[in-house]
Amino acid sequence: MKAAATKLQKLIHGWSWGQASWVILSGCLMAIALPPWSLWPLAWVGLVPLWRVVRTTPAIALAAAYGLLWGLVYYGISLAWITHLHPLMWMGVPWLNSVAIALSAWIFIVLWGSVCIAVWGGTVAWLSRRWPGRSLWLVLAGTALWCALEALRNYSPLDWSPLSLTQSPSNLWILHLTRLSGPQILSALLVATNGLLAYALPTPKLHPTHPPTHPPIHSPTLPLALTLILAGHLLGALLYAQTAPIPPGQSLSLGLVQGNVPTREKLTPQGIRQALEGYTEGYQSLVAQGVAAVVTPEGALPQLWNPNSPQMAAMLQTVGEAGVPLWLGTFAPVAGNGRQQYTQSILELRADGQYHGRYDKVQLVPLGEYIPFEALLGRLISRLSPLDSYLVPGQPRQQFATSVGRATVGICYESAYSRLFRRQTQAGGEFIVTASNNDPYPVWMMQQHHGLDVLRAVESDRWAIRVTNTGLSGLVDNHGRTLWLREPQTYLVHRAELERRQTLTPYVRWGDWLTPLLLGLALGWGWWGDRHSPL
């Protein structure tokens, strides 16, 4: 206890509000580079203050604290939309508990991302103190570590705001680099460029015992940073200009229905009737327009799949009469251990009255769709909310084979998980369909979601159709160009023309090969530098 108290005192004593201000500025700059502001050029300089602070902070714990602060600012701003979970009183949750649930969800995911940046900041400080003169290697090591932490976080239940999102949907040239190694290549470019710029600038006196430092007269870091920015955009432009031809007859007409039934209403009998009427009318309208299939959002008909229920029977009768497949967002049962369990699913209904294609949501939302560590948290959550924990995830290697071709599917939150899209595309997915609810979140969350879908379309060289309940529904081509995007909180139907593609980008073929390569180079270069001469 005394040792911990001593460390805390040292941490407090070493804290500098001047340095903290730089870190806060850095977090704010990177946050407003994200949608909806999309000031993407700021991301190429926004990390410079963080780099400068952590590499000049002598105490590792203090540098980690500054990294934590950066994460609290960046993720706190970019994920503030989570608090729109409140109010939940319509679900029987008391007002105070509703506030607690919304704030807890926001704080939890913000802290998760911030802890990763704290690890990065502490590690960079330790490396800088141990090898202070090896600037190029330190930038490489810091870049590799950031990419590794982002990659690991993408295998966790919580992820949303990677650095790559700062460039989407606006900077289309640079987005095309994701075809080489996925979104991590953008994170690597941003972190490395900012690190090189940080080493190129004079470092002011930040500590009483550390005099100001200046870059060497012939420091290569500034030209290298400018070269990275220029070369990255030029290579992206070349990839943007290249379009692999597709065989004739690969165009596809899909219809989408944005039902605009708020969640607090669609779970009531009146809301279910409204959803059934709206999606039935939209389906019939699109069938008359000659579409090959009709797509509905996540949970369009929020009932457990039962072909004998009145609502499902009515929908099946409509599909049987029209003969055009309907991709219905609903809940489908799965075999459980003596307990009713179901998945968030997209089912393809055909004229024979059965569903054929089925996709079950893999990446469930913690606390929203299931309770993580249920043995530990279940009792606590049950005190805050009347919700049960019976949604189960689908299998990671699913394939959604439909009557019009194999589709790569993502349901809502899954848009942040590029690996799920990559697997399906590698297995033959010819186009992307994302089905989302997006209620009760604000428009700027929807814009972030759209940015993630643009990333998924570009990296896999696939057209993507976005179908949502309350917005933003849209159509994105394989170059990330938004061809159609409608306003939120409106009911609409739309006929979209897209291409089916069979190309396999390097990322789809081999995945994120860049992150392990960077880690290997950093370790190898570091070992070689120890045995020979420092940079």
Helices and strands as residue ranges (DSSP letters): H 2-14, H 17-32, G 40-44, H 48-56, H 60-78, G 80-85, G 89-91, H 95-130, H 135-153, G 163-167, H 172-175, H 178-181, H 184-200, H 221-241, E 251-258, H 263-266, H 269-288, E 293-295, H 310-322, E 326-334, E 341-349, E 355-360, H 374-384, E 400-402, E 405-411, G 412-416, H 418-426, E 431-436, H 443-460, E 464-468, E 474-476, E 482-485, E 492-499, H 506-510, H 514-531
